[in-house]
Amino acid sequence: MKTNTRFIKGIVAAAAKEDTVMPWTRGARRAAFIAKRNDDKQERKSA
């Protein structure tokens, strides 16, 4: 039982350190990138 507890604590600690970006969190960042890209295209057309 003691080994199992240590194993689970190790897994929980590793999961806490991980900083994975989930797909649903990239929406605002991606939208900002697309808006910037579209603004650049319009500036090139008008110039």
Sequence and secondary structure as in RCSB ss.txt:
>XXXX:A:sequence
MKTNTRFIKGIVAAAAKEDTVMPWTRGARRAAFIAKRNDDKQERKSA
>XXXX:A:secstr
 HHHHHHHHHHHHHHHH     GGGSHHHHHHHHHHHHHHHHHHHH 
